[in-house]
């Protein structure tokens, strides 16, 4: 007799352990040019307004969610990890009224079905288990005509692989979904979940330590305008639409 492990539960356990061992500096909420740039790029790319209801999947400690709340957006958070959501509450310190949902995205409460104009996330897709299934769940949470928008690392950018190799606490076991963040894989998973209008936009070149300097920002924005560098830009914005039933 043998014990058969659920592949989703096994993967989630790895992620829970990876993010609960200790607080990672890269996840701590901070109002920096780097964080602001990511938030502003996603909001602008998606044409998101302050009247839209937004769900931030994998919100973690609130690094990006708190930034959007401070800008006046109606955003809620969802995360698998209770420890991270507790840290979110600590960093929020009752500044903003916010709903936080503790759940795997595929087990999001049914009362959230068709409640959101946008389902978004920052650096979270490559930590999820089966993309096809996760996109299906996001699909049911969206209103007809709603959109998903995710900011993800570009697997063809060498800086991310260097970061994994040389950053204490990072590993390919925790970040192994990075290799799946190709346009082909993402588009296939989104089409399987019946999303339409799939689009990918790449930008950025430098990590926070460089981008947060004035010179670093100037060079980064110049690189982002060079279309020839698009295939290896550091970040990619992924969007798709839930069609309106006719």
Secondary structure, DSSP 8 states (H G I E B T S, - for coil): ------HHHHHHHHHHHHHHSS--GGGS----HHHHHHHHHHHHHHT--TTSEEEEET-TTSTTHHHHHHTT-EEEEEES-HHHHHHHHHHHTTSS---EEES-GGG--GGGTT-EEEEEEES-GGGSS-HHHHHHHHHHHEEEEEEEEEEEE-TT-HHHHHHHHHSTT--TTTSGGGGG-SHHHHHHHHHHTTEEEEEEEEE----HHHHTSHHHHHHHHHHHT-GGGGGG-SEEEEEEEE----
